[in-house]
Amino acid sequence: ALLLASDAPLIAAMLGVLKTGKFYVPLDPSQPQTRIGYILADSQSRLVITNNQYLNLANQLVPDGVSILNLDELDSNLSAEELNLSLSPDSLAYIIYTSGSTGKP
């Protein structure tokens, strides 16, 4: 899951997740905490990517057993080597939760 504002770090995180062959669930930090918590639990996210701005919120909402990756603490000297993953056009890219007619996201 991506707990970031709608700016450059969010785009970088989206692309990074997709390049690993995984999918992401965007979380809007301005939404009520109960909604974010519900989406985290329902999506069964195993990793939440965030930054210093939303780290406290992530620490409050992320269930036990889910890792938090703080983009602001990443080593800028990490390898930029391509991963050479084979992805199909049918690979899942993201899951979007909307309020829908039931009121639940």
Backbone torsions as a table, in degrees:
resi	resn	phi	psi	omega
1	ALA	NA	150.1	-178.5
2	LEU	-115.4	111.8	178.8
3	LEU	-107.8	83.0	-174.1
4	LEU	-145.2	156.2	173.6
5	ALA	-70.5	162.3	180.0
6	SER	-79.2	77.3	177.7
7	ASP	-149.5	-165.6	-171.7
8	ALA	-55.0	-43.3	179.1
9	PRO	-60.2	-33.6	177.4
10	LEU	-64.5	-45.5	179.8
11	ILE	-62.7	-43.5	178.8
12	ALA	-61.6	-41.7	179.3
13	ALA	-66.3	-42.0	177.4
14	MET	-56.8	-50.8	-178.6
15	LEU	-64.0	-40.2	178.8
16	GLY	-61.6	-44.1	178.3
17	VAL	-62.6	-46.9	-178.8
18	LEU	-62.1	-36.3	180.0
19	LYS	-68.6	-17.4	176.8
20	THR	-90.0	-1.8	-180.0
21	GLY	84.7	10.5	-179.8
22	LYS	-103.4	178.8	176.4
23	PHE	-120.2	163.5	-178.6
24	TYR	-125.6	158.5	174.3
25	VAL	-121.8	108.2	179.1
26	PRO	-73.4	135.7	177.4
27	LEU	-117.3	125.5	179.8
28	ASP	-85.1	111.9	-177.5
29	PRO	-62.4	-16.7	179.9
30	SER	-83.9	-8.4	178.9
31	GLN	-75.1	159.6	177.5
32	PRO	-58.6	146.8	-178.1
33	GLN	-60.6	-33.2	179.3
34	THR	-64.0	-38.0	178.3
35	ARG	-66.9	-46.2	179.5
36	ILE	-61.4	-44.0	178.9
37	GLY	-61.4	-41.9	178.2
38	TYR	-61.1	-46.4	-178.4
39	ILE	-63.6	-41.9	178.1
40	LEU	-59.6	-45.4	-179.2
41	ALA	-68.6	-46.7	-176.4
42	ASP	-65.9	-37.2	-178.1
43	SER	-79.1	-12.0	-178.7
44	GLN	55.1	39.8	178.5
45	SER	-60.9	139.9	178.9
46	ARG	-102.8	-11.1	-178.8
47	LEU	-146.5	136.7	173.2
48	VAL	-116.9	122.4	177.6
49	ILE	-98.9	126.5	-177.7
50	THR	-146.1	-167.3	176.0
51	ASN	-141.3	-178.0	-177.9
52	ASN	-56.2	-34.3	-177.1
53	GLN	-60.8	-35.6	-175.5
54	TYR	-117.3	12.9	-177.4
55	LEU	-62.6	-43.1	178.6
56	ASN	-61.5	-42.5	177.8
57	LEU	-61.6	-44.5	178.6
58	ALA	-60.4	-45.0	-179.8
59	ASN	-61.9	-31.4	178.5
60	GLN	-74.6	-35.5	-168.7
61	LEU	-102.5	-22.7	-173.8
62	VAL	-73.4	126.2	179.7
63	PRO	-66.6	159.1	175.3
64	ASP	-56.3	142.6	178.4
65	GLY	88.8	-6.6	178.3
66	VAL	-101.5	128.6	-178.8
67	SER	-82.6	151.9	175.7
68	ILE	-117.9	128.9	176.2
69	LEU	-112.4	116.5	179.6
70	ASN	-93.6	111.5	-178.3
71	LEU	-59.3	-30.1	-178.6
72	ASP	-73.1	-10.2	179.5
73	GLU	-106.8	6.4	-179.9
74	LEU	-72.3	147.0	177.0
75	ASP	-78.6	120.8	-178.5
76	SER	-70.7	-7.0	179.1
77	ASN	-94.6	11.0	178.5
78	LEU	-64.1	152.6	-179.4
79	SER	-63.0	139.4	176.0
80	ALA	-103.9	19.2	-177.8
81	GLU	-63.0	139.4	177.5
82	GLU	-65.5	147.4	-176.9
83	LEU	-88.6	-17.5	179.6
84	ASN	52.5	50.8	176.2
85	LEU	-91.7	144.9	175.7
86	SER	-97.2	115.2	179.4
87	LEU	-112.2	147.9	177.7
88	SER	-103.5	159.8	176.6
89	PRO	-61.6	-17.6	-179.9
90	ASP	-90.8	-0.1	179.9
91	SER	-63.7	138.4	178.0
92	LEU	-68.0	137.4	-179.4
93	ALA	-106.8	-44.4	-178.3
94	TYR	-158.9	163.3	174.3
95	ILE	-123.7	124.6	179.3
96	ILE	-109.4	129.2	175.1
97	TYR	-98.6	127.8	175.2
98	THR	-119.0	164.7	-177.6
99	SER	-70.9	-32.6	177.5
100	GLY	60.4	-171.3	-177.5
101	SER	-84.6	-14.1	-178.3
102	THR	-86.5	-13.6	-178.4
103	GLY	91.4	-22.1	175.7
104	LYS	-86.1	148.6	178.8
105	PRO	-65.3	NA	NA
